[in-house]
Amino acid sequence: MLTLITKARLNDIDPKAWLADVLARIAELPVSRLHELLPWEWKAIKAMEIPVAA
């Protein structure tokens, strides 16, 4: 757990926000998509979800 929280910090991610989202989504996510919950993958996915202001 400490390693994942440290990785989140190294990737400029709020560890609390990341962990809360992971815990909320992990039960519903298929095993084949668990890699999306890793901090660096999570950050990229969240960046794509944010709409760009016109």
C-alpha positions as CSV (number, residue, x, y, z in Angstrom):
1,M,0.0,0.0,0.0
2,L,2.8,2.4,0.9
3,T,4.4,1.8,-2.6
4,L,1.2,2.6,-4.4
5,I,0.6,5.8,-2.3
6,T,4.2,6.8,-3.0
7,K,3.7,6.2,-6.7
8,A,0.6,8.3,-6.6
9,R,2.6,11.2,-5.1
10,L,5.4,10.8,-7.6
11,N,2.8,11.1,-10.4
12,D,1.4,14.3,-8.9
13,I,-1.8,12.6,-7.8
14,D,-3.7,13.2,-4.6
15,P,-3.3,9.8,-2.8
16,K,-6.6,10.2,-1.0
17,A,-8.6,11.0,-4.1
18,W,-6.9,8.2,-6.0
19,L,-7.5,5.6,-3.2
20,A,-11.1,6.7,-2.7
21,D,-11.8,6.2,-6.4
22,V,-10.0,2.9,-6.6
23,L,-11.9,1.5,-3.6
24,A,-15.2,2.7,-5.1
25,R,-14.5,1.1,-8.5
26,I,-12.4,-2.0,-7.8
27,A,-15.3,-4.4,-7.1
28,E,-17.1,-3.6,-10.4
29,L,-14.0,-3.6,-12.6
30,P,-13.2,-6.8,-14.6
31,V,-9.8,-8.3,-13.8
32,S,-8.6,-7.5,-17.4
33,R,-9.0,-3.8,-16.6
34,L,-7.4,-3.6,-13.1
35,H,-4.3,-2.0,-14.6
36,E,-6.5,1.1,-15.1
37,L,-6.4,1.6,-11.3
38,L,-2.6,2.0,-11.1
39,P,-1.7,5.6,-10.3
40,W,-0.1,6.4,-13.7
41,E,-2.9,4.8,-15.7
42,W,-5.6,6.4,-13.5
43,K,-4.1,9.9,-14.0
44,A,-4.1,9.5,-17.8
45,I,-7.7,8.3,-17.8
46,K,-8.8,11.1,-15.5
47,A,-7.0,13.6,-17.8
48,M,-9.0,12.3,-20.8
49,E,-12.3,12.6,-18.8
50,I,-11.8,16.4,-18.1
51,P,-13.6,18.4,-20.8
52,V,-11.4,21.0,-22.5
53,A,-12.8,24.5,-22.1
54,A,-13.5,26.2,-25.4
